[in-house]
């Protein structure tokens, strides 16, 4: 079956021209509408605004199976878009110390949890009821593994939202520069990763794996900056508590960065069949599926 992520590449180009938005989400808006909090109530499989393309049947498979596979991939991308939106909203609520916005992010997390379970169940149904092999097997395996990582992104976004409610005071503290940079870089990596998934871009995926060192470096910097923050603000009410929460927020963002690297590795597996996980520990050893 051809690498057809719902003809998104063409729709992105058309939507970008129509919306004037240069980024990935601008392209998705024109095709699907980026989920808003009011929209994230169940991720319906059959969205009337998103016509399901007629797939080209894979030899040995029915048109029914190919259609189910296309719909499964579409649900995964919709789930990812919702999780990234959650992360961006949580970071924005953190900067502004907007507790109401943070509470809304936490409510959305339940929707992502339900969608993760339904996608996983659909994967098991396909594996059980159909003789899945070759590339189709890789697609189902990819969806299964990435589905879990996407749900974890939503969990980390929810954790950042919880931090907003725990920071003491009504005025945002002086955020460490490394935390601000993490809050800027991690969502960008999420969008780059989603584009790599849509395009099955192996080189972009490899680049994202390499960029994980930058996120790790910022996390290391944040540790030192947090100590300085606590030394300066420790005498003030809530200063030590806020310092610990600031570092925790950075760790949540660093974990999202790790998840993006994991998904990028799965993109490489999907496109090539090569499993590169842990390959840096064993130079020259690579397994193929």
C-alpha atoms as one frame of an Amber mdcrd trajectory, in Angstrom:
protein
   0.000   0.000   0.000   1.450   3.389  -0.909   2.491   5.820   1.804  -0.798
   7.742   1.729  -1.456   9.695   4.899  -4.879  10.782   3.645  -3.455  12.850
   0.796  -2.314  15.322   3.447   0.672  16.569   1.512  -1.516  18.044  -1.227
  -4.078  19.350   1.227  -1.343  21.058   3.260  -0.104  22.920   0.209  -3.609
  24.002  -0.749  -4.554  25.010   2.779  -1.332  26.926   3.362  -2.066  28.971
   0.257  -5.647  29.514   1.385  -4.903  30.430   5.031  -1.622  32.222   4.484
  -0.242  30.238   7.432   3.250  28.896   6.676   3.250  26.227   9.360   1.929
  22.717   9.500  -1.101  23.566  11.579  -2.133  26.192   9.050  -2.232  23.405
   6.480  -4.219  21.116   8.738  -6.783  23.817   9.492  -7.832  23.994   5.878
  -8.285  20.223   5.680  -9.501  19.131   9.097  -9.838  22.155  11.377  -7.314
  22.090  14.206  -9.156  20.713  17.256 -10.198  23.354  19.766 -11.206  22.540
  23.353 -14.881  22.587  22.372 -14.147  20.153  19.524 -12.107  17.613  21.480
 -14.996  15.501  22.742 -14.452  12.187  21.052 -12.479  12.396  17.805 -15.207
  10.790  15.636 -13.903   8.281  13.144 -16.276   9.388  10.424 -15.946  13.161
  10.344 -18.338  14.489   7.661 -15.967  17.379   6.992 -13.101  15.008   6.192
 -13.926  12.806   3.213 -12.105   9.498   3.372 -10.165   8.948   0.137 -10.706
   5.769  -1.799  -7.562   3.687  -1.149  -5.884   1.648  -3.838  -6.325  -1.996
  -2.785  -3.150  -3.764  -1.740  -2.727  -7.082  -3.578  -4.200  -9.818  -1.383
  -6.266  -7.394   0.698  -9.846  -6.245   0.469 -10.890  -2.660  -0.096 -12.449
  -2.883   3.386  -9.077  -3.548   5.036  -7.348  -0.759   3.146 -10.100   1.681
   4.066  -9.811   0.694   7.736  -6.058   1.255   7.601  -6.490   4.723   6.080
  -9.051   5.652   8.737  -6.726   4.371  11.473  -3.862   6.549  10.263  -6.164
   9.541  10.059  -7.230   9.038  13.677  -3.593   8.865  14.771  -2.797  12.205
  13.135  -5.907  13.787  14.653  -4.883  12.494  18.089  -1.371  13.884  17.624
  -2.739  17.263  16.566  -4.900  17.371  19.691  -1.996  16.425  21.976   0.275
  19.087  20.464  -2.481  21.655  20.861  -2.743  20.649  24.529   0.988  21.134
  25.001   0.953  24.576  23.426  -2.010  25.652  25.546  -0.364  24.347  28.715
   2.873  26.244  27.999   0.937  29.423  27.265  -1.007  29.022  30.525   2.312
  28.554  32.361   3.844  31.760  31.014   0.723  33.757  31.909  -0.008  31.796
  35.095  -3.534  31.366  33.774  -5.085  28.775  36.065  -8.410  28.695  34.229
  -6.710  27.885  30.918  -4.629  25.234  32.673  -7.758  23.589  34.049  -9.201
  23.434  30.521  -6.071  21.637  29.309  -6.473  19.011  32.023 -10.087  18.382
  30.993  -9.018  17.730  27.406  -6.595  15.033  28.592  -9.488  12.643  29.233
 -10.427  12.808  25.548  -6.900  11.894  24.460  -6.915   8.978  26.917 -10.133
   7.583  25.439  -8.881   8.004  21.892  -5.641   6.176  22.692  -7.586   3.148
  23.950  -9.894   3.121  20.916  -7.003   3.360  18.455  -5.173   0.546  20.232
  -8.290  -1.624  20.119  -8.688  -0.962  16.397  -5.067  -2.014  15.817  -5.679
  -5.276  17.670  -8.835  -5.859  15.637  -6.913  -5.464  12.376  -4.154  -7.816
  13.543  -6.676 -10.392  14.722  -9.151 -10.362  11.850  -6.771  -9.896   8.891
  -3.619 -11.570   7.699  -1.440  -8.470   8.042   2.039  -8.731   6.569   4.881
  -6.761   4.945   4.335  -2.989   4.863   0.795  -3.191   6.242   2.168  -4.886
   9.348   4.718  -2.097   9.769   1.950   0.492   9.512  -0.133  -1.172  12.235
   2.946  -1.634  14.451   3.844   2.031  13.880   0.361   3.198  14.887   0.370
   1.007  17.998   3.683   2.341  19.285   3.219   5.981  18.294  -0.307   6.014
  19.702   1.103   5.356  23.174   3.770   8.055  22.810   1.175  10.616  21.722
  -0.915   9.865  24.795   2.205  10.437  26.889   2.664  13.864  25.270  -0.854
  14.741  26.420  -0.004  13.471  29.925   3.045  15.734  30.086   0.949  18.674
  28.892  -1.516  17.907  31.671   1.330  17.787  34.191   2.504  21.241  33.096
  -1.059  22.453  33.550  -1.028  21.052  37.106   2.159  23.004  37.824   0.353
  26.222  36.882  -2.109  25.584  39.690   0.644  24.918  42.236   2.928  27.901
  41.637   2.533  30.328  44.502   1.534  33.910  43.851  -0.532  35.593  41.160
   2.353  37.138  39.224   4.500  34.862  37.039   8.017  34.440  38.434  11.139
  35.360  36.500  11.322  32.271  34.280  14.840  30.893  33.673  16.015  31.491
  30.099  16.588  27.765  29.531  12.976  27.012  30.486  11.734  29.667  28.073
  13.872  28.161  25.309  12.557  24.678  26.085   9.013  26.029  25.888   9.798
  27.435  22.454  11.814  24.578  20.978   9.766  21.565  22.073   6.476  22.552
  20.350   8.424  23.351  17.187   9.942  19.874  17.299   6.439  18.437  17.684
   5.306  20.176  14.500   8.443  19.089  12.632   7.856  15.533  13.757   4.226
  15.556  12.646   5.313  16.793   9.221   7.888  13.982   9.040   5.133  11.477
   9.866   2.849  12.856   7.172   5.628  12.784   4.571   7.334   9.636   5.895
  10.497  11.726   5.617  13.404   9.572   6.788  16.009  12.352   6.633  13.813
  14.722   8.641  13.270  11.946  11.192  17.021  11.332  11.499  17.566  15.066
  11.978  14.995  15.145  14.773  16.721  12.263  16.553  20.009  14.181  16.413
  18.389  17.349  17.769  17.486  15.598  21.012  20.930  16.504  22.347  19.965
  20.189  22.194  16.918  19.557  24.393  19.025  17.528  26.832  21.540  20.379
  27.013  18.815  22.885  27.876  17.567  20.563  30.602  21.072  20.460  32.087
  21.276  24.268  31.966  17.911  24.569  33.673  19.208  22.632  36.685  21.886
  25.254  37.310  19.548  28.158  36.632  16.981  26.704  39.023  19.593  26.545
  41.795  20.388  30.217  41.134  16.670  31.049  41.178  16.167  29.306  44.504
  19.253  30.989  45.963  17.892  34.391  44.950  14.204  33.799  45.692  14.580
  31.327  48.553  13.971  33.962  51.217  10.697  35.051  49.625   7.376  33.293
  50.333   7.040  30.332  48.019  10.456  30.891  46.451  11.780  27.381  47.092
   8.502  25.756  46.089   8.370  27.711  42.843  11.962  26.771  42.079  11.169
  23.078  42.375   8.058  23.489  40.205  10.033  25.386  37.572  12.517  22.533
  37.284   9.699  20.017  37.126   8.138  21.937  34.225  11.445  21.738  32.398
  11.627  17.992  32.964   8.134  17.566  31.521   9.211  19.428  28.382  12.424
  17.394  28.151  10.385  14.193  28.270   8.215  15.419  25.404  11.420  15.966
  23.460  12.429  12.364  24.179   9.048  11.156  22.935   9.523  13.084  19.686
  12.827  11.254  19.201  11.099   7.923  19.850   8.441   8.672  17.246  11.091
   9.830  14.771  12.777   6.439  15.168   9.448   4.784  14.397   9.111   6.905
  11.239  12.428   5.469  10.089  11.151   1.962  10.838   7.915   2.622   8.954
   9.686   3.892   5.854  12.660   1.532   5.759  11.988  -1.405   8.093  15.188
  -0.549  10.027  15.063  -0.525  13.832  17.614   2.078  14.929  16.674   2.196
  18.618  19.823   1.789  20.779  21.946   1.510  17.632  24.271   4.239  18.974
  25.286   1.805  21.721  26.227  -0.886  19.194  27.907   0.740  16.178  27.520
  -1.184  12.975  24.600  -3.271  14.242  21.224  -2.632  12.687  18.188  -4.836
  12.488  15.650  -4.852   9.699  12.029  -5.916   9.787
